[in-house]
Amino acid sequence: MMRTAGQAKKAFVAQLWDDNPVFRQVLGICSSLAVTNLMFNTLLMCLGLIWGTALTSATCSALRNYIPQRVRMIVQVLLASVYVIVVDIVFRARFFDVHQVIGPYVGLIITNCIIMGRAEAFAMKNPVLPSLLDGIGAGLGYSGVLMTVALIREVLGFGTVFGAPLPAREVWWHSWTIMVMPPGAFFVLALIVWAARAHALRRDAARKAKEAKK
């Protein structure tokens, strides 16, 4: 039990930084470019992916000994489809206007590389609890990057945060049109990935230097 708990904690924490899906594994980039011009839209997309990734991984883990190897990818897609359909129904019922914008991308969560990658690489080889936390960690790591991109794009593109105008907006704000377009997301994401990788390289170099001194 202690081993499983330790494995679960390690799996969760690793996905937040060391194996972050976006800037370490470069997965899920399409959503980063498509739905990050408004923070609320991005938040809904992130919640949908966290839900789908966590429950798909947990279910694949629970059924891993019963799924024939030759059809495992098909089963993983079917399981992801069930959970994403639930997300799509909830968004359509509760956030209809937003769903009109992000609806096509919600459906694409089914084939998101993060969901399929965690199901295949981790959930099919590990117990349920570590797989669940691995899925949640991957979703949160992805969400942290996307929400950062959305914050920058919404502030520079619209002068708002979650739709609320910033103080003294009329005085200082000038619309950056490119920030509300997909190229704006590309540039912002590229800068975030560069900064994260540079920090990781410096940290790794410092750790190696410390180990060399011992």
Backbone bond lengths (Angstrom), bond angles and torsions (degrees), N, CA, C in turn:
res aa  C-N    CA-C-N  psi(-1)  N-CA   C-N-CA  omega(-1)  CA-C   N-CA-C  phi
1 M - - - 1.471 - - 1.532 110.57 -
2 M 1.349 117.21 -43.76 1.455 121.16 179.45 1.524 110.55 -63.84
3 R 1.330 116.27 -37.52 1.460 120.29 179.31 1.523 110.29 -64.41
4 T 1.343 116.28 -42.71 1.467 120.36 179.34 1.515 111.26 -63.79
5 A 1.355 116.48 -41.71 1.465 120.61 179.19 1.526 110.76 -63.54
6 G 1.338 116.57 -42.98 1.463 119.91 178.08 1.510 112.10 -64.74
7 Q 1.322 115.91 -39.98 1.460 120.64 177.74 1.521 110.92 -64.30
8 A 1.340 116.03 -39.76 1.461 120.88 179.38 1.524 111.00 -64.13
9 K 1.336 116.41 -44.86 1.469 120.31 179.49 1.522 111.11 -62.85
10 K 1.320 116.41 -42.95 1.464 120.66 180.00 1.518 111.12 -63.72
11 A 1.337 116.20 -41.38 1.460 120.46 179.70 1.517 111.43 -64.05
12 F 1.339 116.47 -40.38 1.470 121.33 -179.44 1.520 111.21 -66.19
13 V 1.328 116.45 -49.41 1.462 120.88 -175.81 1.519 111.52 -67.08
14 A 1.332 117.26 -37.85 1.466 120.58 -177.28 1.521 111.80 -60.55
15 Q 1.342 116.51 -36.64 1.462 119.75 -177.22 1.524 112.73 -72.32
16 L 1.313 117.28 -19.70 1.463 119.85 -179.15 1.519 111.89 -74.64
17 W 1.349 117.17 -31.15 1.468 118.60 -178.05 1.526 112.73 -139.22
18 D 1.339 117.64 -62.88 1.464 120.68 -172.05 1.524 112.72 -57.98
19 D 1.324 117.72 -38.66 1.467 122.16 179.27 1.523 110.88 -119.53
20 N 1.335 116.52 33.29 1.462 120.09 -178.35 1.531 110.73 -51.61
21 P 1.339 118.08 130.69 1.470 120.42 -174.02 1.522 114.76 -61.27
22 V 1.329 117.15 -30.34 1.465 119.61 -174.36 1.522 111.91 -88.86
23 F 1.357 117.77 -62.50 1.452 117.45 -172.45 1.521 114.58 -91.00
24 R 1.332 118.22 -5.06 1.464 119.41 175.01 1.533 111.24 -107.51
25 Q 1.359 116.49 -38.34 1.453 119.98 -179.09 1.524 112.85 -106.38
26 V 1.328 117.14 -10.42 1.472 123.78 179.41 1.532 110.02 54.89
27 L 1.326 116.05 55.10 1.460 122.32 177.42 1.533 109.61 -117.33
28 G 1.327 116.46 157.55 1.460 121.31 175.81 1.521 113.71 68.82
29 I 1.325 117.93 28.40 1.460 121.12 -175.28 1.532 111.64 -71.08
30 C 1.328 118.03 -32.00 1.473 120.19 -177.83 1.521 111.53 -56.32
31 S 1.326 117.12 -45.54 1.464 120.78 179.06 1.524 110.78 -64.58
32 S 1.321 116.09 -34.52 1.461 119.87 179.53 1.522 111.21 -60.83
33 L 1.310 116.60 -34.35 1.458 121.33 -177.66 1.526 112.36 -87.22
34 A 1.319 117.84 -22.99 1.460 120.35 -169.05 1.519 115.10 -96.40
35 V 1.333 118.74 -35.91 1.471 119.51 -168.17 1.520 113.64 -123.33
36 T 1.330 117.17 20.40 1.474 118.37 -173.55 1.521 113.82 -106.85
37 N 1.336 118.47 22.14 1.468 117.94 177.50 1.522 112.55 -86.28
38 L 1.350 117.33 -16.01 1.466 122.29 175.77 1.522 108.93 -132.32
39 M 1.329 116.71 135.41 1.459 120.49 -173.93 1.525 113.07 -66.58
40 F 1.342 117.38 -37.71 1.458 118.84 -178.03 1.529 110.81 -66.26
41 N 1.333 116.50 -43.12 1.463 120.02 176.80 1.523 110.63 -59.74
42 T 1.328 115.21 -42.27 1.466 120.27 179.95 1.523 111.16 -64.99
43 L 1.328 116.70 -40.79 1.459 120.77 179.88 1.523 110.96 -60.45
44 L 1.321 117.03 -44.80 1.464 119.96 178.68 1.526 111.05 -62.32
45 M 1.325 115.93 -43.05 1.467 119.62 178.86 1.524 110.79 -61.46
46 C 1.321 116.50 -41.58 1.468 120.66 -179.74 1.530 111.40 -65.47
47 L 1.332 116.50 -42.62 1.470 119.79 178.27 1.523 110.78 -61.31
48 G 1.332 115.41 -40.42 1.468 119.16 177.96 1.508 112.14 -62.82
49 L 1.338 116.76 -39.89 1.457 119.27 -179.02 1.527 111.77 -72.27
50 I 1.343 116.91 -38.79 1.467 119.35 177.05 1.522 110.37 -60.06
51 W 1.330 115.92 -46.92 1.467 121.19 177.71 1.529 110.62 -57.65
52 G 1.326 116.64 -51.39 1.455 120.66 -176.79 1.514 112.81 -64.10
53 T 1.317 117.09 -44.08 1.462 120.95 -177.62 1.527 111.47 -66.82
54 A 1.338 116.16 -45.83 1.467 120.19 -177.11 1.527 111.57 -64.07
55 L 1.331 116.81 -49.42 1.460 119.24 -175.41 1.519 112.79 -75.46
56 T 1.325 117.71 -31.89 1.464 119.48 174.85 1.522 110.45 -64.67
57 S 1.331 116.73 -44.28 1.466 120.19 179.20 1.525 111.23 -63.46
58 A 1.341 116.49 -44.31 1.464 119.98 -179.36 1.525 110.95 -63.20
59 T 1.323 116.85 -42.66 1.470 120.09 -178.72 1.520 111.22 -69.16
60 C 1.324 117.22 -42.27 1.474 120.04 177.12 1.523 110.65 -60.28
61 S 1.328 116.53 -39.48 1.458 119.88 178.63 1.526 111.42 -65.10
62 A 1.342 115.90 -43.51 1.462 119.95 -179.25 1.530 112.25 -63.40
63 L 1.346 115.99 -30.67 1.468 120.30 -175.85 1.530 112.97 -103.49
64 R 1.331 117.08 5.35 1.458 119.94 -170.12 1.527 113.56 -59.77
65 N 1.315 117.46 -31.50 1.471 120.27 -179.52 1.524 112.64 -81.17
66 Y 1.328 116.65 -6.59 1.467 120.79 -178.50 1.526 112.75 -112.44
67 I 1.322 116.92 -4.91 1.470 121.07 -177.64 1.527 109.07 -94.85
68 P 1.332 118.29 119.04 1.480 119.77 177.01 1.523 110.42 -61.62
69 Q 1.313 116.29 138.96 1.463 121.16 -176.98 1.526 112.50 -57.89
70 R 1.306 117.41 -36.21 1.465 119.51 -174.12 1.527 113.13 -71.40
71 V 1.343 117.68 -17.30 1.474 119.41 -179.66 1.528 111.27 -120.40
72 R 1.323 117.70 15.40 1.465 119.57 -173.43 1.530 112.66 -63.03
73 M 1.348 118.01 -37.29 1.457 120.46 -179.71 1.527 111.35 -66.03
74 I 1.308 116.08 -38.05 1.471 120.53 177.83 1.518 109.92 -64.43
75 V 1.320 116.93 -43.22 1.460 121.22 178.98 1.519 110.66 -63.38
76 Q 1.314 117.15 -41.86 1.467 120.45 179.27 1.528 111.03 -61.19
77 V 1.321 117.22 -42.17 1.472 120.98 178.56 1.525 110.23 -64.87
78 L 1.326 117.22 -41.62 1.465 120.70 179.77 1.533 111.20 -63.85
79 L 1.324 116.89 -42.35 1.463 120.15 178.59 1.528 110.81 -64.50
80 A 1.325 116.29 -44.10 1.466 119.57 177.25 1.521 110.64 -60.93
81 S 1.322 117.15 -38.38 1.468 121.30 -179.45 1.520 111.66 -60.66
82 V 1.321 116.31 -40.69 1.473 120.26 -179.34 1.521 110.43 -59.85
83 Y 1.314 116.06 -49.11 1.470 119.65 -176.65 1.529 112.24 -71.09
84 V 1.315 117.62 -35.39 1.467 120.38 179.52 1.525 110.59 -71.59
85 I 1.314 117.90 -34.21 1.469 120.54 176.29 1.526 110.06 -61.89
86 V 1.333 117.06 -39.46 1.467 120.72 175.96 1.521 110.11 -59.84
87 V 1.341 116.58 -45.66 1.468 121.41 177.73 1.517 110.61 -58.51
88 D 1.316 116.70 -46.66 1.461 121.33 -177.98 1.525 111.17 -61.79
89 I 1.329 117.57 -41.34 1.467 121.50 179.16 1.526 110.82 -64.53
90 V 1.332 116.56 -44.65 1.467 120.39 179.96 1.526 110.90 -63.53
91 F 1.317 117.05 -45.11 1.467 120.10 179.82 1.523 111.13 -63.96
92 R 1.324 116.54 -39.99 1.464 119.70 -179.51 1.528 110.95 -65.16
93 A 1.344 115.70 -36.08 1.467 119.74 -177.25 1.526 112.54 -80.20
94 R 1.341 117.17 -38.31 1.462 120.30 -172.63 1.535 113.85 -98.63
95 F 1.319 116.89 -28.15 1.463 120.72 -176.16 1.525 109.08 -133.55
96 F 1.307 116.06 63.68 1.469 120.63 -170.71 1.524 111.61 -61.78
97 D 1.330 117.64 -45.08 1.472 120.66 -177.88 1.526 111.31 -62.03
98 V 1.328 116.09 -43.57 1.464 119.46 178.26 1.522 110.27 -67.31
99 H 1.319 116.40 -37.40 1.459 120.06 179.79 1.520 111.85 -61.16
100 Q 1.327 116.55 -31.51 1.464 120.07 177.92 1.527 110.88 -61.81
101 V 1.329 116.78 -27.57 1.470 121.60 -178.29 1.525 111.34 -89.80
102 I 1.340 116.81 -48.12 1.469 120.06 -172.38 1.525 113.02 -100.17
103 G 1.340 117.26 -2.00 1.458 120.95 -176.76 1.522 114.91 -49.98
104 P 1.356 118.56 -48.80 1.473 118.62 -179.95 1.519 113.29 -60.68
105 Y 1.329 116.83 -32.38 1.468 119.99 -178.16 1.524 111.82 -79.71
106 V 1.339 116.80 -26.44 1.466 119.41 175.15 1.521 109.70 -61.87
107 G 1.323 116.86 -42.99 1.460 120.27 177.96 1.511 112.79 -61.45
108 L 1.328 116.57 -31.84 1.463 120.35 -179.04 1.526 112.91 -73.07
109 I 1.355 117.08 -11.25 1.467 118.86 175.69 1.527 110.40 -57.65
110 I 1.325 116.48 -30.02 1.472 121.06 -177.74 1.519 111.21 -54.90
111 T 1.319 116.15 -41.43 1.468 119.62 -177.37 1.529 111.84 -103.79
112 N 1.327 117.08 15.40 1.459 119.86 178.49 1.524 110.25 -58.95
113 C 1.317 115.80 135.25 1.464 120.19 -177.37 1.527 112.25 -60.69
114 I 1.336 116.64 -27.90 1.461 119.49 -179.15 1.526 110.01 -67.17
115 I 1.333 116.62 -47.50 1.473 120.06 179.72 1.519 110.63 -61.24
116 M 1.328 116.51 -51.93 1.456 119.97 -177.07 1.530 111.08 -66.65
117 G 1.323 116.08 -37.46 1.456 119.40 -179.07 1.512 112.89 -65.12
118 R 1.340 117.71 -45.33 1.461 120.37 -179.68 1.527 111.37 -70.10
119 A 1.325 116.73 -35.92 1.468 119.37 178.35 1.524 110.75 -64.23
120 E 1.334 116.19 -45.05 1.461 120.71 -176.50 1.526 112.23 -76.57
121 A 1.332 116.49 -43.60 1.468 119.72 -173.06 1.524 113.10 -81.35
122 F 1.327 117.44 -28.99 1.467 119.09 -173.71 1.526 113.21 -121.95
123 A 1.323 117.48 -54.14 1.466 120.45 -171.54 1.524 113.09 -62.55
124 M 1.335 117.62 -34.39 1.463 120.53 -178.10 1.524 112.71 -74.76
125 K 1.357 116.10 -3.29 1.465 119.42 -177.49 1.521 113.20 -125.15
126 N 1.346 117.67 0.04 1.460 120.04 -172.48 1.527 111.14 -136.04
127 P 1.362 116.74 162.55 1.471 121.17 179.46 1.527 112.35 -64.04
128 V 1.330 115.29 173.28 1.464 121.57 -172.09 1.530 112.31 -66.23
129 L 1.341 117.99 -49.22 1.463 120.10 -175.12 1.532 112.46 -61.86
130 P 1.341 119.45 -50.07 1.462 117.86 175.82 1.524 112.70 -59.10
131 S 1.331 116.89 -36.76 1.465 120.23 179.79 1.523 111.44 -66.72
132 L 1.336 116.07 -40.66 1.465 120.02 177.70 1.523 110.56 -61.70
133 L 1.333 116.73 -48.04 1.464 120.33 -178.69 1.527 111.56 -69.83
134 D 1.318 117.05 -31.99 1.460 119.99 174.89 1.527 109.93 -62.50
135 G 1.339 116.21 -42.42 1.460 120.35 178.15 1.517 112.75 -65.70
136 I 1.343 115.69 -41.96 1.466 119.44 177.87 1.528 110.26 -64.58
137 G 1.335 116.66 -43.75 1.458 120.46 179.22 1.521 111.94 -61.21
138 A 1.336 116.70 -42.94 1.466 120.08 178.32 1.520 110.56 -62.78
139 G 1.334 116.57 -42.09 1.461 120.13 178.36 1.516 112.60 -64.49
140 L 1.331 116.88 -41.37 1.464 120.44 179.58 1.530 111.50 -69.28
141 G 1.333 116.82 -39.62 1.458 119.80 176.74 1.517 111.46 -61.21
142 Y 1.314 115.80 -43.74 1.473 122.00 175.87 1.523 110.55 -62.31
143 S 1.332 116.01 -44.10 1.467 120.78 -176.66 1.522 111.57 -65.81
144 G 1.330 117.21 -38.51 1.460 119.84 179.51 1.517 112.01 -59.33
145 V 1.327 116.28 -43.11 1.461 120.03 179.26 1.524 110.75 -67.47
146 L 1.346 116.95 -46.13 1.463 120.05 -177.86 1.518 112.29 -64.51
147 M 1.334 117.92 -39.32 1.461 120.08 179.69 1.523 110.76 -67.55
148 T 1.327 117.36 -33.56 1.462 120.35 176.15 1.524 110.62 -66.08
149 V 1.335 115.99 -44.43 1.468 120.37 176.84 1.529 110.20 -60.64
150 A 1.334 116.45 -44.47 1.465 120.64 -178.38 1.521 111.81 -64.58
151 L 1.343 116.91 -39.09 1.467 120.32 178.89 1.530 110.69 -60.80
152 I 1.320 116.21 -48.11 1.468 120.04 -179.47 1.520 111.02 -63.11
153 R 1.330 116.57 -44.47 1.468 120.06 -176.79 1.528 111.55 -67.82
154 E 1.338 117.51 -41.75 1.463 119.13 -178.45 1.523 111.48 -68.39
155 V 1.329 116.99 -40.78 1.463 119.71 179.53 1.529 110.74 -63.92
156 L 1.326 116.46 -47.59 1.464 119.68 -177.20 1.525 112.73 -76.73
157 G 1.321 116.38 -31.17 1.460 119.13 -177.10 1.514 114.92 -86.59
158 F 1.358 116.20 -35.57 1.466 119.93 -175.90 1.530 113.69 -122.00
159 G 1.330 117.75 -15.53 1.457 119.77 -175.94 1.506 112.89 71.21
160 T 1.328 117.24 29.18 1.468 122.26 -178.87 1.516 110.12 -133.79
161 V 1.337 115.99 164.81 1.470 123.40 171.40 1.519 106.90 -132.72
162 F 1.321 117.10 118.46 1.463 122.39 -172.84 1.532 110.74 52.56
163 G 1.322 115.81 37.01 1.458 121.28 176.82 1.509 115.13 83.57
164 A 1.338 118.89 -7.87 1.472 122.39 -179.14 1.520 109.02 -91.53
165 P 1.338 118.25 126.51 1.472 120.95 -179.72 1.523 111.26 -60.94
166 L 1.314 116.51 141.96 1.462 121.60 177.05 1.526 110.34 -74.53
167 P 1.335 117.71 153.79 1.471 120.94 179.17 1.528 111.47 -57.34
168 A 1.326 114.83 140.89 1.479 121.50 178.18 1.520 112.04 54.38
169 R 1.322 115.37 34.70 1.467 120.17 -177.93 1.529 111.89 -57.04
170 E 1.335 116.99 -40.32 1.459 120.62 -177.01 1.521 112.26 -66.13
171 V 1.339 117.10 -21.77 1.461 121.00 -175.58 1.521 111.95 -83.07
172 W 1.339 116.32 -47.24 1.465 119.34 -169.80 1.515 115.10 -108.69
173 W 1.340 116.89 -18.45 1.468 118.16 -167.14 1.519 112.73 -85.12
174 H 1.334 115.79 133.71 1.463 122.85 171.75 1.527 107.00 -129.68
175 S 1.300 116.58 129.11 1.461 120.97 -175.42 1.522 112.03 -65.91
176 W 1.340 115.62 128.05 1.459 121.40 171.33 1.526 106.36 -96.17
177 T 1.298 116.86 94.83 1.466 120.57 -173.99 1.519 112.15 -56.64
178 I 1.319 116.91 -35.88 1.462 119.96 -177.65 1.523 111.70 -62.95
179 M 1.339 117.25 -25.10 1.456 120.07 -177.54 1.531 113.36 -72.30
180 V 1.320 118.17 -18.66 1.462 119.89 177.99 1.521 110.65 -94.93
181 M 1.319 116.97 3.00 1.460 122.69 179.36 1.533 109.49 -109.98
182 P 1.343 117.78 156.42 1.468 120.53 179.75 1.521 115.35 -51.16
183 P 1.351 120.89 -38.29 1.466 118.83 177.61 1.528 113.17 -58.51
184 G 1.347 117.41 -32.12 1.455 120.32 177.09 1.515 111.63 -61.60
185 A 1.325 116.17 -41.60 1.463 120.36 177.26 1.519 110.92 -63.85
186 F 1.322 115.89 -38.75 1.469 119.97 179.83 1.520 110.63 -61.05
187 F 1.334 117.10 -47.33 1.456 120.57 -178.10 1.533 111.52 -65.51
188 V 1.336 116.29 -44.76 1.468 119.76 -178.90 1.525 110.42 -64.21
189 L 1.328 116.19 -45.50 1.462 119.67 179.61 1.518 111.41 -62.43
190 A 1.326 116.51 -40.06 1.466 119.83 179.19 1.526 110.97 -61.27
191 L 1.330 117.56 -40.92 1.458 120.91 179.05 1.530 111.28 -66.32
192 I 1.341 116.83 -39.74 1.460 120.40 179.01 1.521 110.93 -65.69
193 V 1.332 116.48 -43.75 1.465 120.56 178.77 1.522 110.21 -62.94
194 W 1.337 116.60 -43.15 1.470 120.50 178.10 1.526 110.97 -60.09
195 A 1.337 117.21 -46.69 1.464 120.67 -178.60 1.527 111.00 -64.22
196 A 1.335 117.14 -42.19 1.466 120.62 -178.94 1.527 111.17 -66.43
197 R 1.325 116.52 -42.49 1.467 119.53 179.63 1.528 111.34 -67.83
198 A 1.324 116.77 -38.50 1.465 120.07 178.25 1.526 110.22 -63.03
199 H 1.335 116.22 -42.37 1.463 119.89 178.07 1.532 110.48 -63.79
200 A 1.334 116.56 -42.00 1.458 120.09 -179.76 1.524 111.10 -63.83
201 L 1.338 117.04 -39.96 1.470 120.46 179.00 1.518 111.20 -64.95
202 R 1.349 116.22 -42.58 1.473 119.29 178.09 1.519 111.14 -63.49
203 R 1.328 116.52 -40.92 1.459 120.27 -179.94 1.522 111.03 -65.41
204 D 1.349 116.57 -42.34 1.464 120.28 179.25 1.528 110.86 -65.10
205 A 1.335 115.94 -40.00 1.462 119.43 179.49 1.526 110.85 -65.14
206 A 1.326 116.73 -40.40 1.461 120.34 178.94 1.529 110.88 -65.57
207 R 1.329 116.58 -39.05 1.462 119.84 179.03 1.523 111.20 -65.72
208 K 1.335 116.87 -42.06 1.465 120.39 179.45 1.528 110.95 -65.80
209 A 1.333 116.22 -38.97 1.466 119.61 178.63 1.533 110.39 -64.91
210 K 1.331 115.75 -38.59 1.462 119.65 179.01 1.523 111.13 -66.56
211 E 1.336 115.81 -39.48 1.456 120.04 -179.85 1.534 110.72 -69.16
212 A 1.329 115.94 -33.90 1.461 119.62 -179.43 1.528 112.43 -67.79
213 K 1.339 116.33 -28.37 1.462 121.08 -179.58 1.522 112.27 -75.59
214 K 1.343 117.16 -22.35 1.459 119.49 -176.29 1.528 112.17 -73.30
